[in-house]
Amino acid sequence: MKDFIIIGNKAVTGGKISLNDLCGSAGRMDVMCRCITASLFVSFGMRRDVNVHIVLKGPPSNPKIVRFSGEYLRYLNPDERSAGSLIQKALLLPENDIEKESTPGVYVRTGTLETLIREFSKENRNIILMDENGQNIREAINKNPNIFENPVYILGDNQGILEEDFEILKNYEKEYDIKKISLGEKSLLTSQCITIIHYETDFETTEK
Ligand SMILES: C[S@@+](CC[C@H](N)C(=O)[O-])C[C@H]1O[C@@H](n2cnc3c(N)ncnc32)[C@H](O)[C@@H]1O
């Protein structure tokens, strides 16, 4: 299983979302949509072993987590509006900290990055923070391939990962090993990072 957590620092948590303005009034929801496509789609198919969790931190509600499960997902096409429309439907459900399915394979609840880290650390998953200053991914694959088994990748949006979320990660780092992995010194788009992660780690799996 591969999980991606994408932090949407300004991405809205409800209200009227215009599919024509995902990058403006929806708080860069276009970034979330591209990440969903990059995580889940291959040509003529879907990666059934991938989950994407988008953490929405914008107004008007409490932070929410929308999860797209490759295993059960239906009605998603590889364009931004299609992902945007499924997010829109998820955000219409009443606020609840218990996950509810809004459309097949899409689930919503209130929660933060901390909610997810707490859950994944209990499951002993390999948590990997994607960061320009981390260890190079190829070096890590060569020296310590185990960390790419059952991984959970955390990535920021166009604003990156803000101090408040770094603080959460720092607190968990004390008791739990969170690896920092880099795709090079250049800061890339989040969706580009996801494609590269798939490329590097698919290759690793194929080689074995
Ligand atoms: C557009 S970048 C963020 C840029 C933002 N200006 C910053 O300084 O954080 C979005 C996210 O993609 C990931 N990312 C971008 N380039 C990367 C790289 N070269 N290696 C690893 N992760 C990267 C990081 O998780 C980052 O938070």
The ligand as a Tripos MOL2 file, in Angstrom:
@<TRIPOS>MOLECULE
LIG
   27    29     1     0     0
SMALL
NO_CHARGES

@<TRIPOS>ATOM
      1 C1          5.9220   23.6900   -4.5760 C.3       1 LIG1
      2 S1          6.7550   22.7970   -3.3370 S.3       1 LIG1
      3 C2          6.7860   23.9920   -2.0520 C.3       1 LIG1
      4 C3          7.5930   25.1320   -2.3380 C.3       1 LIG1
      5 C4          7.5820   26.1140   -1.2140 C.3       1 LIG1
      6 N1          8.0420   27.3410   -1.7550 N.3       1 LIG1
      7 C5          8.4790   25.6750   -0.0520 C.2       1 LIG1
      8 O1          9.5080   26.2950    0.1420 O.co2     1 LIG1
      9 O2          8.1500   24.7380    0.6810 O.co2     1 LIG1
     10 C6          5.5270   21.7180   -2.7650 C.3       1 LIG1
     11 C7          5.9780   20.5070   -1.9980 C.3       1 LIG1
     12 O3          6.5480   19.5720   -2.8910 O.3       1 LIG1
     13 C8          7.5740   18.8540   -2.2560 C.3       1 LIG1
     14 N2          8.8020   19.1040   -3.0250 N.ar      1 LIG1
     15 C9          9.0230   20.0450   -3.9740 C.ar      1 LIG1
     16 N3         10.2350   19.9110   -4.5040 N.ar      1 LIG1
     17 C10        10.8210   18.8590   -3.8940 C.ar      1 LIG1
     18 C11        12.0940   18.2330   -4.0020 C.ar      1 LIG1
     19 N4         13.0170   18.6490   -4.8490 N.pl3     1 LIG1
     20 N5         12.3420   17.1550   -3.2100 N.ar      1 LIG1
     21 C12        11.4140   16.6990   -2.3300 C.ar      1 LIG1
     22 N6         10.1870   17.2540   -2.1870 N.ar      1 LIG1
     23 C13         9.9010   18.3280   -2.9430 C.ar      1 LIG1
     24 C14         7.6470   19.3290   -0.8200 C.3       1 LIG1
     25 O4          6.8860   18.4460   -0.0120 O.3       1 LIG1
     26 C15         6.9820   20.6990   -0.9040 C.3       1 LIG1
     27 O5          6.3570   21.0470    0.3170 O.3       1 LIG1
@<TRIPOS>BOND
     1     1     2 1
     2     2     3 1
     3     2    10 1
     4     3     4 1
     5     4     5 1
     6     5     6 1
     7     5     7 1
     8     7     8 2
     9     7     9 1
    10    10    11 1
    11    11    12 1
    12    11    26 1
    13    12    13 1
    14    13    14 1
    15    13    24 1
    16    14    15 ar
    17    14    23 ar
    18    15    16 ar
    19    16    17 ar
    20    17    18 ar
    21    17    23 ar
    22    18    19 1
    23    18    20 ar
    24    20    21 ar
    25    21    22 ar
    26    22    23 ar
    27    24    25 1
    28    24    26 1
    29    26    27 1
@<TRIPOS>SUBSTRUCTURE
     1 LIG1         1 GROUP 0 **** ****
